[in-house]
């Protein structure tokens, strides 16, 4: 038995090659797993569950096929698709996971996160995150017409891309303090997260304990996933 972890796919109609890799992944490695965990940013953006865009429906239908085949499917919000709700999750038979979530993974306590809250030096982003994760803000936003929501999202994405050019790379990475706080709070488990687009295996020393931190890769140029079983975890690249 094994489980698979992915994040930061940023799927959109404009990225045909990555979309093809994703659908092949669902019918290949993912279909042979016990469970698939998607730790945020499955989509480039999500304007609300009432968005019946054909591409979104195709992705959800493909995930539903995976779940119908017996693979347990779990979704966690990212910083791009945090408005994905219960209707969308039900459409693909996925369970929505809170961020963070601590699971027992084949005998090893494992903490699952998207990873954005680990970037504790990026104060401007964290302030924005607090605002848009507020239920009252989300209710007000989702009450607007879908076209207006998409226009606002496009503006935010454009502004965010410009701001990133002015930020030091280190500001947008997980900090030692952020990682230490998360691991300490949850009893020094293994940590799996995405968001930073810096795939790697780290072994931070926290309070005298050697921990294990896996950072998942993004799917901008090619796909990858983390395969975990009772023997441990292995990062695997997908063919382009």
C-alpha positions, 0 to 999 in steps of 0.5 A: 500500500502507498499514498501519493502527494502532489501540489501546485499544479496550477491547472488552467486551459492555457497549459495544455502540455501539463494538463495532458501530463496530469490526466495521464498521471490520474490513469497511471500512478494515481490509479495504483495508489491507496490515496491521493492527497492534493495539497493546494493550488490544484487550479490556477485560480478558483472563482467559486463552485458556481463556475461551470467552466468546461475545463474545471468540469473536466478536471473534477470529472477525471478526479471523480473517476479516480475516486470511483475506482477506489482511490481515496481523494483528499483536497487542501486549499492553496493560495490560489484555490482557497474558494474551492468549496463543498460542492466542488469537493462532492463533485469529485468525491474528495474530502476537504482537509483543513490546513494543517492536518496531522495524519498517521501515515503507515505508522509515521505521524505526518503533518500536511500543509499547503506551506504558505503559512510557513513563509513567516517573513512574507508579512504582506502576503500573510496579511492578505491571506488573513483577509481572504480566509475570513468567512465574512469576506468570502461570503461577500466576495461570492455574492458578486456576479461570477464575471465580476469575481473573475475580473477581480481575481485577474487584477489581484493575480497581476498585482501579485506577479508584479510584487513578486518581482520586487521581493527577495526570493528568501521572503517567499520561502519557508522560514526556519522559525515557521517550520520549527513552530509547526513541527513543535506544535504537532509533536515533531512529525514528518512534514509534507508541504508545497507552495514554495516551488522548491522541491527538496528533502530537508532534515531540520534539527528542532529542539534536538530532534532530527525531523523530516520535511518534504517540499513538493514540486510545482507542475509548471514545467513538468509533473512530479509526486511524492510516493509514501509507504511504510518504508518511507517517501520517494520523490518521483518525476513524471515524463514530460 
